[in-house]
């Protein structure tokens, strides 16, 4: 019987995640590559570095990011979430990714619930998430899960492209 669990990633889990992402990014036709590299015009080298084992592990070690893994049978990575701290009261849900063969099974929702529960325990008051203005599926997911639209903004990316975003907020405690 298959069991799916969501937990905070260990260093070993983060390294396994990096390897899985790097392997998936090798296939230019893969949904992960199309949705994250092509859609946003991100240079391939930038993406490879951003998801490298060294960068992900260092971000977790320094407390700059927390990773959550959805695992099947405590081994196979189905998806992940990454939370980045802004200050003691606010964090940003930087990304939730569910790998293609596991989409539409509630895994993204489970990752989100775990991230929210952990932030409540840390006394975080606000979770921010930014979704591409044209990412209808992602925006509907956040709205369905209680995130409120805050504003639209344009992000000037490090590779020089302007990315139109919608910013959402999830309030954990009254302001």
C-alpha positions in Angstrom: 0.0 0.0 0.0 1.3 3.4 -1.0 1.5 6.1 1.7 2.1 9.8 1.0 3.6 12.0 3.6 4.5 15.7 3.7 7.3 16.8 6.0 10.0 19.4 6.4 13.0 18.3 4.3 16.2 17.2 5.8 19.6 18.0 4.2 19.5 14.5 2.6 16.0 15.2 1.3 17.0 18.6 -0.1 20.0 16.9 -2.0 17.6 14.3 -3.4 15.2 17.0 -4.5 18.0 18.9 -6.3 19.1 15.8 -8.1 15.5 15.1 -9.2 15.0 18.7 -10.5 18.3 18.7 -12.3 17.3 15.4 -14.0 13.9 16.7 -15.0 15.3 19.9 -16.4 17.4 17.9 -18.8 14.3 17.2 -20.8 13.4 20.5 -22.6 9.9 19.1 -23.3 9.2 18.3 -19.7 6.4 20.3 -18.1 8.8 21.5 -15.3 11.2 22.9 -17.9 8.4 24.5 -20.0 6.6 26.0 -16.9 9.7 27.4 -15.2 12.3 28.1 -17.8 10.5 28.7 -21.1 7.4 30.5 -19.7 9.4 33.0 -17.8 12.3 33.3 -20.2 14.8 32.2 -17.5 18.3 31.4 -18.7 19.0 27.7 -18.3 22.2 28.3 -16.4 20.4 30.5 -13.9 17.8 27.8 -13.2 20.5 25.1 -12.9 22.3 27.2 -10.3 19.1 28.1 -8.4 18.2 24.4 -8.0 21.7 23.2 -7.4 22.4 21.1 -4.4 24.8 23.7 -3.1 22.4 26.6 -3.3 19.4 24.7 -1.9 21.3 23.2 1.0 23.0 26.5 1.9 19.6 28.4 1.9 18.2 25.8 4.3 21.3 25.8 6.5 21.3 29.6 6.8 17.6 29.7 7.6 16.8 31.6 4.5 14.5 28.9 3.2 12.5 25.9 4.5 11.7 23.1 2.1 8.8 20.6 2.4 8.7 17.3 0.5 5.7 15.2 -0.5 7.0 11.6 -0.4 5.5 8.4 -1.6 6.5 5.5 0.6 9.0 7.8 2.4 11.2 7.7 -0.6 9.9 9.0 -4.0 9.6 12.8 -4.2 6.2 13.7 -5.6 6.5 17.5 -5.1 7.9 20.2 -2.9 7.2 23.6 -1.4 9.7 26.3 -0.5 9.1 29.0 2.1 11.4 32.0 2.4 11.5 34.3 5.4 11.2 38.0 5.0 11.1 38.9 8.7 9.8 37.4 11.9 6.2 38.1 11.0 6.1 37.5 7.2 7.2 34.7 5.0 6.9 34.1 1.3 5.7 30.9 -0.2 8.2 31.0 -3.0 7.0 27.9 -4.8 4.9 24.8 -4.7 5.7 22.2 -7.4 4.0 18.9 -7.9 5.7 16.7 -10.5 3.6 16.0 -13.5 2.7 12.4 -12.9 1.4 13.3 -9.4 -0.7 16.4 -10.3 -4.4 16.7 -9.4 -4.1 14.3 -6.4 -4.3 16.9 -3.6 -0.5 16.9 -3.1 -0.1 20.6 -3.6 -2.9 21.2 -1.0 -1.1 19.0 1.5 2.2 20.8 0.9 0.4 24.1 1.5 -1.3 22.9 4.6 1.9 21.7 6.1 3.7 24.9 5.3 0.9 27.0 6.8 0.8 24.8 10.0 4.5 25.2 10.5 4.4 28.9 10.0 1.7 29.2 12.7 3.9 27.3 15.1 6.7 29.9 14.4 4.3 32.8 15.2 4.4 34.1 11.6 1.5 36.4 11.0 1.4 36.7 7.2 2.3 34.4 4.2 2.8 36.1 0.9 2.7 34.3 -2.4 3.3 35.7 -5.9 1.8 34.1 -9.0 2.3 35.0 -12.6 -0.6 37.1 -13.8 -1.3 34.6 -16.6 -1.0 31.5 -14.3 -4.7 30.9 -14.0 -4.4 27.5 -12.4 -1.9 28.6 -9.7 -4.0 31.7 -8.9 -7.2 29.7 -8.6 -5.3 27.2 -6.3 -4.2 30.0 -3.9 -7.6 31.7 -4.0 -9.4 28.3 -3.2 -7.1 27.9 -0.3 -7.9 31.2 1.4 -5.2 33.6 -0.1 -6.6 37.1 -0.7 -5.5 39.1 -3.7 -3.4 42.1 -2.5 -2.1 43.8 -5.7 -0.5 43.4 -9.1 3.1 44.2 -9.6 5.8 43.8 -12.2 9.0 42.1 -11.1 12.3 43.0 -12.9 14.0 39.7 -13.0 17.8 39.2 -12.5 18.0 38.2 -16.2 16.3 41.4 -17.4 12.8 40.3 -18.1 9.7 42.0 -16.7 7.3 39.5 -15.1 3.8 40.5 -14.3 2.6 39.1 -11.0 -0.4 39.0 -8.7 0.5 39.2 -5.0 -1.6 37.3 -2.5 -1.7 37.3 1.3 -2.8 34.6 3.8 -3.3 36.1 7.2 -2.5 33.7 10.0 -3.2 36.1 12.9 -5.1 39.4 13.0 -3.0 42.4 12.0 
